[in-house]
Amino acid sequence: MIPQEKLDRLRIILTDIGSVLVAYSGGVDSSLLLSVASDALQEMALGVIADSESLPRDELQAALDLAVERGWRVETVRTHELEREGYRTNRQDRCFHCKDELFLHLEPIARAHGLAAIVYGANVDDLSDIRPGHRAARQHGIRAPLVEAELTKAEIRELAHTMGLPVWDKPAFACLSSRVPFGTPVTVETLARIEAAENVLRALGFNQFRVRHHDAIARVEVGGDEIARLVDPAVRERLVEGIRSAGYTYVTLDLDGYRTGSMHEMGRGIPLRVVR
């Protein structure tokens, strides 16, 4: 089935639901979902973005700006995942506690607006990854229309490009806590340090990057095509100075470059125990 046919199926799925609250993040998946829902359902589609210490201020503002630009109905809700011990202790099921917190806050909003269902932007490719948050979605009865329409990440990007969504090629983003090794507690101070360090890379114009937190060490990942620029003496000097100012003693470059799930590699050779 071609992407356009899947898009038509997505519209039918949303129309059949009748009214939806979209868990919106500003990424390409939830942006496409909210765009199609807003077009199909008009005032009966509402996006809600969760604001917490794990979301960089730049990401929050960009998501809100996109909603205004596109005319989407969007609200912000404050979530408190850091008050949950299961989140702070940062085991392999951390994302379950994050999504459970999110959906608990979305449910009363959906009821207050008389919306029939809460939906989120999981896609077909996500199903093969380690994502405990899917378990939380199932427990709360949250629907994944992109999965129901059998849309892959590549197809979502293609459709978003066709629809003129500026986030169509936006690099994948995960919450700031994903930069902290499993077993290392997540704190407000740690997240603020990571955000400040990543703001240095953003200000220097890097596109795909992460600052992985290892106590006094910041392990920097950038896209393979950006490594040469990072080691340019002038850029490197500004990077090191900025990340040290964020609170790190040592700044290292990961020569493997950016990749998703690199924190899982710390347990290489040791099976991860993931609660699904």
C-alpha positions as CSV (number, residue, x, y, z in Angstrom):
1,M,0.0,0.0,0.0
2,I,1.4,3.4,-0.9
3,P,1.7,6.2,1.7
4,Q,-1.2,8.2,0.3
5,E,-3.5,5.2,0.7
6,K,-2.3,4.8,4.3
7,L,-2.9,8.5,4.9
8,D,-6.5,8.0,3.6
9,R,-6.8,5.1,6.0
10,L,-5.5,7.3,8.9
11,R,-8.2,9.9,8.1
12,I,-10.9,7.2,8.2
13,I,-9.6,5.9,11.5
14,L,-9.7,9.4,13.1
15,T,-13.1,10.2,11.6
16,D,-14.6,7.0,12.9
17,I,-13.3,7.8,16.4
18,G,-15.1,11.2,16.1
19,S,-13.0,13.3,18.6
20,V,-9.5,12.9,19.9
21,L,-6.9,14.3,22.3
22,V,-3.5,13.9,20.6
23,A,-0.4,13.5,22.9
24,Y,1.6,16.2,21.0
25,S,5.4,16.6,21.3
26,G,6.3,18.7,18.3
27,G,8.1,15.7,16.6
28,V,7.2,14.6,13.1
29,D,5.0,11.6,14.3
30,S,2.7,13.5,16.6
31,S,2.8,16.6,14.3
32,L,1.5,14.6,11.4
33,L,-1.1,12.9,13.6
34,L,-2.3,16.2,15.0
35,S,-2.4,17.8,11.5
36,V,-4.5,15.0,10.0
37,A,-6.8,14.9,13.1
38,S,-7.2,18.7,13.0
39,D,-8.1,18.6,9.3
40,A,-10.5,15.7,9.7
41,L,-12.1,16.6,13.0
42,Q,-11.7,20.4,13.2
43,E,-12.6,21.6,16.7
44,M,-13.0,18.0,17.9
45,A,-9.2,17.5,17.8
46,L,-7.0,18.8,20.6
47,G,-3.3,18.5,21.0
48,V,-1.8,18.5,24.5
49,I,1.9,18.8,25.2
50,A,3.5,17.8,28.5
51,D,5.8,20.2,30.1
52,S,8.4,19.0,32.6
53,E,12.1,19.2,33.4
54,S,12.8,16.5,30.9
55,L,11.7,18.7,28.0
56,P,14.1,21.4,26.8
57,R,12.7,24.9,26.6
58,D,13.6,25.2,22.9
59,E,11.7,22.0,22.1
60,L,8.6,23.2,24.0
61,Q,8.6,26.6,22.3
62,A,9.2,25.1,18.8
63,A,6.2,22.8,19.3
64,L,4.0,25.6,20.5
65,D,5.1,27.9,17.6
66,L,4.3,25.1,15.1
67,A,0.8,24.7,16.5
68,V,0.2,28.4,16.2
69,E,1.5,28.5,12.7
70,R,-0.7,25.6,11.6
71,G,-3.8,26.7,13.5
72,W,-3.9,23.6,15.7
73,R,-5.7,23.6,19.0
74,V,-3.0,22.9,21.6
75,E,-2.9,23.1,25.4
76,T,0.0,22.5,27.8
77,V,-0.1,20.4,30.9
78,R,2.5,20.2,33.6
79,T,3.6,16.6,34.4
80,H,5.6,15.5,37.4
81,E,7.4,12.3,36.5
82,L,10.4,13.3,38.7
83,E,8.2,12.9,41.7
84,R,7.9,9.2,40.8
85,E,10.5,6.9,42.4
86,G,10.2,4.5,39.4
87,Y,11.3,7.3,37.1
88,R,14.0,8.9,39.3
89,T,15.8,5.5,39.9
90,N,16.1,5.2,36.2
91,R,15.8,1.5,35.5
92,Q,15.0,0.1,32.1
93,D,11.3,0.7,32.5
94,R,11.8,4.5,33.2
95,C,9.7,5.3,30.0
96,F,6.8,3.4,31.5
97,H,6.6,5.7,34.5
98,C,6.9,8.7,32.2
99,K,4.1,7.7,29.9
100,D,1.9,6.5,32.8
101,E,2.3,10.0,34.3
102,L,1.5,11.6,31.0
103,F,-1.6,9.6,30.3
104,L,-2.9,10.1,33.9
105,H,-2.8,13.8,33.2
106,L,-4.4,13.6,29.8
107,E,-7.4,11.5,30.8
108,P,-9.2,14.3,32.8
109,I,-8.4,16.8,30.0
110,A,-10.0,14.5,27.4
111,R,-13.1,14.0,29.7
112,A,-13.4,17.8,30.3
113,H,-13.4,18.4,26.5
114,G,-15.8,15.5,25.8
115,L,-13.2,13.8,23.6
116,A,-13.8,10.1,22.8
117,A,-10.2,8.9,22.7
118,I,-6.6,9.8,23.5
119,V,-4.1,9.0,20.7
120,Y,-0.4,9.1,20.5
121,G,2.2,9.1,17.7
122,A,3.7,5.6,17.9
123,N,4.4,4.2,14.4
124,V,5.1,0.7,13.0
125,D,8.8,1.0,13.4
126,D,8.5,1.8,17.1
127,L,7.0,-1.7,17.8
128,S,10.4,-3.4,17.2
129,D,12.2,-1.2,19.7
130,I,12.6,-1.3,23.4
131,R,9.9,1.1,24.5
132,P,8.2,0.4,27.9
133,G,6.0,3.4,27.2
134,H,3.9,1.2,24.9
135,R,2.9,-0.9,27.9
136,A,1.6,2.2,29.7
137,A,-0.4,3.1,26.5
138,R,-2.0,-0.3,26.5
139,Q,-2.9,-0.1,30.2
140,H,-4.6,3.3,29.7
141,G,-6.4,2.3,26.5
142,I,-4.5,4.8,24.4
143,R,-4.8,4.3,20.6
144,A,-2.0,4.6,18.1
145,P,-3.7,5.5,14.8
146,L,-0.3,5.6,12.9
147,V,0.2,2.0,13.8
148,E,-3.4,1.2,12.9
149,A,-2.8,2.8,9.5
150,E,0.5,0.8,9.2
151,L,2.6,3.9,8.7
152,T,6.4,3.6,9.0
153,K,8.7,6.4,10.0
154,A,9.9,6.9,6.5
155,E,6.4,7.1,5.2
156,I,5.4,9.6,7.9
157,R,8.4,11.8,6.9
158,E,7.4,11.6,3.3
159,L,3.8,12.5,4.0
160,A,4.8,15.3,6.4
161,H,7.0,16.7,3.6
162,T,4.2,16.5,1.1
163,M,1.9,18.3,3.6
164,G,4.4,21.1,4.1
165,L,5.1,20.3,7.7
166,P,8.5,22.0,8.6
167,V,9.4,19.2,11.0
168,W,9.3,16.5,8.2
169,D,13.1,16.0,8.5
170,K,13.5,17.0,12.2
171,P,16.0,14.6,13.9
172,A,14.5,12.1,16.3
173,F,14.3,13.4,19.8
174,A,14.0,11.7,23.1
175,C,13.6,13.3,26.6
176,L,16.6,14.5,28.4
177,S,16.5,11.6,30.8
178,S,17.5,9.3,27.9
179,R,21.0,10.8,28.2
180,V,21.5,9.4,31.7
181,P,22.8,5.8,32.1
182,F,20.3,3.3,33.5
183,G,20.9,3.0,37.2
184,T,22.1,6.6,37.6
185,P,19.4,8.6,39.3
186,V,17.6,11.3,37.3
187,T,17.6,14.6,39.1
188,V,16.5,18.2,38.2
189,E,20.1,19.3,38.4
190,T,21.3,16.6,36.0
191,L,18.6,17.4,33.4
192,A,19.4,21.1,33.6
193,R,23.1,20.4,33.0
194,I,22.4,18.2,30.0
195,E,20.0,20.8,28.5
196,A,22.6,23.5,29.0
197,A,25.3,21.4,27.3
198,E,23.1,20.5,24.4
199,N,22.2,24.1,23.9
200,V,25.8,24.7,23.2
201,L,25.7,22.2,20.3
202,R,22.4,23.7,19.1
203,A,23.9,27.2,19.1
204,L,26.9,26.0,17.1
205,G,24.5,24.8,14.4
206,F,24.8,21.0,14.8
207,N,21.8,19.1,13.5
208,Q,21.7,15.7,15.1
209,F,23.4,15.4,18.6
210,R,23.2,14.1,22.1
211,V,25.2,14.9,25.2
212,R,25.4,11.6,27.2
213,H,25.8,12.2,30.9
214,H,28.5,10.3,32.8
215,D,28.9,12.2,36.0
216,A,31.8,14.7,35.4
217,I,32.1,13.5,31.7
218,A,30.0,14.7,28.8
219,R,30.1,12.2,26.0
220,V,29.2,14.1,22.8
221,E,27.5,12.4,19.9
222,V,27.0,14.1,16.6
223,G,26.0,12.8,13.2
224,G,28.8,11.1,11.3
225,D,28.8,13.8,8.7
226,E,29.3,16.5,11.4
227,I,32.3,15.0,13.2
228,A,34.8,16.7,11.0
229,R,33.3,20.1,11.7
230,L,33.2,19.4,15.5
231,V,36.9,18.7,15.6
232,D,37.8,22.0,13.8
233,P,39.9,23.8,16.4
234,A,37.7,26.9,16.6
235,V,34.5,24.9,16.9
236,R,36.0,22.5,19.4
237,E,37.3,25.3,21.6
238,R,33.8,26.9,21.8
239,L,32.2,23.5,22.4
240,V,34.5,22.5,25.2
241,E,34.2,25.9,26.9
242,G,30.5,25.9,26.7
243,I,30.0,22.4,28.0
244,R,32.4,22.9,30.8
245,S,30.4,26.0,31.7
246,A,27.3,23.8,31.9
247,G,29.0,21.9,34.8
248,Y,31.1,19.1,33.2
249,T,34.8,18.6,33.9
250,Y,35.6,16.5,30.8
251,V,34.2,16.7,27.3
252,T,34.7,13.7,25.1
253,L,33.7,12.9,21.5
254,D,32.1,9.5,20.7
255,L,33.8,8.5,17.4
256,D,30.9,6.2,16.6
257,G,28.8,9.3,16.2
258,Y,25.1,9.8,17.0
259,R,22.9,6.7,17.3
260,T,19.7,5.9,19.1
261,G,19.9,3.8,22.2
262,S,23.6,4.1,22.8
263,M,23.0,4.0,26.5
264,H,21.9,0.4,26.1
265,E,25.5,-0.4,24.9
266,M,26.8,0.1,28.5
267,G,25.3,-3.3,29.1
268,R,26.7,-4.9,26.0
269,G,27.0,-8.7,26.6
270,I,24.6,-8.5,29.5
271,P,20.9,-9.0,28.6
272,L,18.7,-6.1,29.5
273,R,15.8,-6.9,31.7
274,V,12.9,-4.8,30.2
275,V,9.5,-4.9,31.8
276,R,6.9,-4.8,28.9
